Every structure is written in structure tokens, then in C-alpha cells.
């Protein structure tokens, strides 16, 4: 059970081409299934999108695909969240300030998941990697960007959670523990920013057609699951001014 208040996406809500106009949005894990969908959706909603991830070639492929779809040029900033130092996060924030003079939102879509593993067999390196990418890196990046985010008139940081009832079960290992820690981090950050311009949000997607889902449920026909587009639309809602209604809450996108 989540410890956060639960919010729902307003029925029929859809972004327009101006929903995120004049906003600069940073998306981590941008070439993943959800990250790529969020980058596209934010761009369609009028944002200037900065995409980051550890593989430059895949970021370039996303760049090419977005241009081919008629979207505005995203800005590529390679960053390996497994090994990035605090100084590299600060350098990213300084680059955003230098190039744009602002930052209005972050969507933390980067994730580390190595598959379902019993604790007795969990490789310590894989445990530490998951905890670092899923908890420590979002903290470090958000902290480095706080000065820019709080200078904006209205800004939002969106953290992606997973089904808390499921993740407390056997074999979810470091991924389950890291998502629980991330949920608590969301709650603490909200308590510290609840009266300022920065909004803190959590988002809980339903099952999606992503590589993570396929790895966790390898016997499932992944093509029967929807693309991450609905979750990407919800992320745009949270990034927008309308998302203030879900401040400090978990936007639950699961059906039923």
C-alpha cells in the first residue's frame, strides 16, 4: 500500500500544442520505452526537451526519430547515471542555465532492473546498481537542479513508481526496495517544497509494453500490453500548470 495520497488523471484530459509552451523539460532514461514516449509527448505539448541517458548513439536515434516525426529538436546530454559524480550533475544544471536560463520540469524515467531474483542469489553489484540508479541518482540530479527549478514560477519533478503491493513480494529484490525508498523520498521532498514554486509528483503507470515489463514477465505476450503513450500523457499533465491538483500525490494510472 502506498503512503502517498492517490490522485487520478482528470477524465478525458489531453494536452494541447501549448500545454508546456515556453517550458524546458529534462527527461532521464530518454531512449527507454517510457522515457522516449515522455520526450515525444512533452515536445508535442510545446516544451523544449532535454534528453539524457548513458548511450549517446541511442539518444541520437531518438533525436532522429523525433525530427522525422516533425517534432522540435531535442537537446542531447549524455549522462551515465550508474557512474555519474555529483560534479557531473552540477555541470548538467549549469549547462541548462547557460543554454536556456531555466528548467521547468524533470521526469525521472531512468531505471535499473535486472530481473526477478531471490535475495540469496542477488548479486551485490546488481543490488547496488539498482539502488544507485533508481534512488541515489534521482536525488543527486534533483538536488543539483533545485536552484533552477525553484527560480521558475511553476515547476515539477516527476518520479515513476511501480505497483507497491506487487513489489513487496518475493524476488523483486533491489528494484522493489529501491522503489519503496523512492516513494519515501517523494514524500520528504514534497514536505520540504509544498509551499514554493516546485511541485513534487509520483506517477504509477499500469502495465505497459516496455523492456522492463518483458524482462519481469517473460512468459507474457508483451504485444497485448498498451504502449507507454498514456503514461507519457499523464507525465505531461503533471508537468503542466494543471498538475498542481496532484501535488505531493501519486497519480495512479492503473485501470480499476
C-alpha positions in Angstrom: 0.0 0.0 0.0 1.3 3.4 -0.9 2.0 6.0 1.8 1.3 8.9 -0.6 -2.2 10.4 -1.3 -3.6 9.0 -4.5 -4.7 11.2 -7.4 -6.3 10.4 -10.8 -5.9 11.9 -14.2 -9.0 14.1 -15.0 -11.3 12.2 -17.3 -10.6 13.0 -20.9 -7.7 15.2 -20.2 -5.4 15.7 -23.2 -2.6 18.1 -23.8 -2.6 20.8 -26.5 0.3 22.1 -28.5 0.7 24.9 -26.0 0.3 23.0 -22.7 4.1 23.1 -22.0 4.8 26.2 -24.1 8.0 28.0 -23.0 8.9 25.3 -20.6 12.2 23.4 -20.5 11.8 19.7 -19.5 14.6 17.2 -18.7 13.9 13.5 -19.3 16.2 10.8 -17.9 16.3 7.4 -19.5 15.0 9.1 -22.6 15.6 6.2 -25.1 13.7 3.7 -22.9 10.1 2.9 -23.7 8.6 5.3 -21.2 11.3 7.9 -21.5 11.1 8.1 -25.2 7.3 8.4 -25.1 7.6 11.2 -22.5 10.1 13.1 -24.6 7.8 12.9 -27.6 4.7 13.9 -25.6 6.4 16.8 -23.9 7.7 18.1 -27.3 4.3 17.8 -28.9 2.9 19.8 -25.9 5.3 22.7 -26.7 8.3 22.0 -24.4 11.9 22.3 -25.2 13.1 18.8 -24.3 16.5 17.8 -23.0 17.1 14.1 -23.2 19.7 12.2 -21.2 20.9 8.6 -20.9 24.2 6.8 -20.9 24.2 5.7 -24.6 24.8 8.6 -26.9 24.0 6.6 -30.0 20.6 5.7 -28.8 20.0 9.3 -27.8 20.9 10.3 -31.4 18.5 7.7 -32.7 15.7 9.3 -30.6 16.8 12.7 -31.9 16.5 11.5 -35.5 13.1 9.8 -34.8 11.7 12.9 -33.2 12.8 15.1 -36.1 11.3 12.6 -38.6 8.0 12.9 -36.7 8.1 16.7 -37.2 8.9 17.5 -33.6 11.2 20.2 -32.4 14.9 19.3 -32.0 15.5 17.8 -28.6 18.8 18.6 -26.8 21.1 15.7 -26.2 23.1 15.5 -22.9 24.6 12.0 -22.4 24.9 11.1 -18.7 25.6 7.6 -17.3 23.6 7.6 -14.0 25.4 4.4 -12.9 28.7 6.2 -12.5 28.0 10.0 -12.7 29.5 12.1 -9.9 27.8 14.9 -8.1 30.0 17.3 -10.1 28.6 15.9 -13.3 25.0 16.6 -12.1 26.0 20.1 -11.2 27.6 20.5 -14.7 24.3 19.4 -16.3 22.4 22.0 -14.2 24.9 24.7 -15.1 24.6 23.8 -18.8 20.9 24.1 -18.6 21.2 27.5 -17.0 23.7 28.6 -19.6 21.8 27.4 -22.6 18.2 28.1 -21.5 18.3 30.2 -18.4 15.7 28.0 -16.8 14.4 24.5 -16.0 10.7 23.8 -15.5 10.5 20.1 -15.1 12.2 16.8 -14.7 10.8 13.3 -15.5 12.9 10.6 -13.9 12.3 7.7 -16.3 15.7 6.1 -16.0 15.6 2.7 -14.2 17.8 -0.3 -13.4 16.1 -3.7 -13.3 18.0 -6.9 -13.7 15.1 -9.4 -13.5 13.4 -11.2 -10.7 15.9 -12.7 -8.3 15.7 -14.2 -4.8 17.8 -12.4 -2.2 20.0 -15.4 -1.7 21.1 -15.2 -5.3 21.1 -11.4 -5.8 24.5 -10.2 -6.9 25.7 -7.4 -4.7 26.9 -5.4 -7.6 23.4 -5.6 -9.2 21.8 -4.6 -5.9 24.0 -1.6 -5.5 23.5 -0.6 -9.2 19.7 -0.7 -8.9 19.7 1.3 -5.6 22.0 3.9 -7.1 20.2 4.4 -10.5 16.7 4.2 -9.0 17.2 6.3 -5.8 20.6 7.9 -5.4 20.8 9.3 -9.0 17.3 10.9 -8.9 18.2 12.5 -5.6 21.6 13.9 -6.9 20.1 15.2 -10.1 17.1 16.8 -8.5 19.3 18.4 -5.8 21.7 19.8 -8.4 18.7 21.3 -10.3 16.8 22.7 -7.3 18.2 26.2 -7.8 16.9 26.3 -11.4 13.6 24.6 -10.6 12.8 27.0 -7.7 13.6 30.0 -9.8 10.8 29.1 -12.2 7.3 30.4 -11.5 5.9 26.9 -11.6 8.0 23.7 -11.9 7.5 20.0 -11.4 9.6 16.9 -10.7 8.0 13.6 -11.6 9.2 10.3 -10.2 8.0 7.0 -11.6 6.9 4.3 -9.2 5.7 0.7 -9.6 2.9 -1.3 -8.0 3.7 -1.2 -4.3 1.5 -4.3 -3.5 3.4 -6.3 -6.1 6.9 -5.1 -5.3 6.8 -6.2 -1.7 6.6 -9.8 -2.8 9.4 -12.4 -3.2 12.1 -12.0 -5.8 11.6 -8.2 -6.5 14.9 -7.6 -4.7 16.7 -4.3 -5.2 14.1 -3.0 -7.7 11.3 -3.4 -5.1 13.4 -1.9 -2.3 14.5 1.0 -4.4 11.0 1.9 -5.5 9.9 1.9 -1.9 12.8 4.2 -1.0 11.9 6.4 -3.9 8.3 6.7 -2.7 9.6 7.9 0.7 11.9 10.4 -1.0 9.0 11.8 -2.9 7.1 12.3 0.4 10.0 14.0 2.1 10.8 16.3 -0.9 7.1 17.3 -1.1 7.1 18.2 2.6 10.1 20.5 2.0 8.7 22.2 -1.1 4.9 22.2 -0.6 4.7 26.0 -0.3 7.0 27.0 -3.1 7.0 27.0 -6.9 8.4 23.5 -7.2 5.9 20.6 -7.2 6.8 17.0 -6.4 4.9 14.2 -8.0 4.9 10.5 -8.2 3.3 8.6 -11.2 2.2 4.9 -11.1 1.7 3.6 -14.6 -0.3 0.5 -15.4 1.2 -2.4 -17.3 3.0 -1.1 -20.4 4.8 -2.5 -23.4 8.3 -1.9 -22.2 11.6 -3.8 -22.0 11.3 -3.8 -18.2 7.8 -5.4 -18.4 9.1 -8.0 -20.8 12.0 -8.9 -18.5 9.8 -9.2 -15.5 7.1 -11.2 -17.2 8.9 -13.1 -19.9 6.0 -15.5 -20.4 3.6 -12.7 -21.2 2.7 -11.6 -24.7 4.0 -8.1 -24.4 2.2 -7.0 -27.6 -1.0 -7.3 -25.7 0.0 -4.5 -23.4 -0.5 -0.9 -24.4 2.4 1.4 -25.5 3.6 3.9 -22.8 1.7 6.7 -24.5 -1.0 7.0 -21.8 1.7 7.3 -19.1 3.5 9.9 -21.2 0.3 11.9 -21.5 -0.1 11.7 -17.7 3.5 12.9 -17.3 2.7 16.0 -19.4 -0.3 16.6 -17.2 1.9 16.6 -14.1 4.5 18.9 -15.7 1.8 21.4 -16.7 0.1 24.0 -14.5 -3.0 21.8 -14.2 -0.8 19.2 -12.5 -0.9 21.3 -9.3 -4.0 19.4 -8.3 -1.9 16.3 -7.9 0.9 18.0 -5.9 2.6 15.6 -3.5 0.4 12.7 -4.6 0.8 9.5 -6.6 -1.0 9.8 -9.9 -2.4 6.2 -10.2 -2.9 5.2 -13.8 -3.9 1.6 -13.2 -7.3 0.7 -14.6 -9.7 -0.2 -11.8 
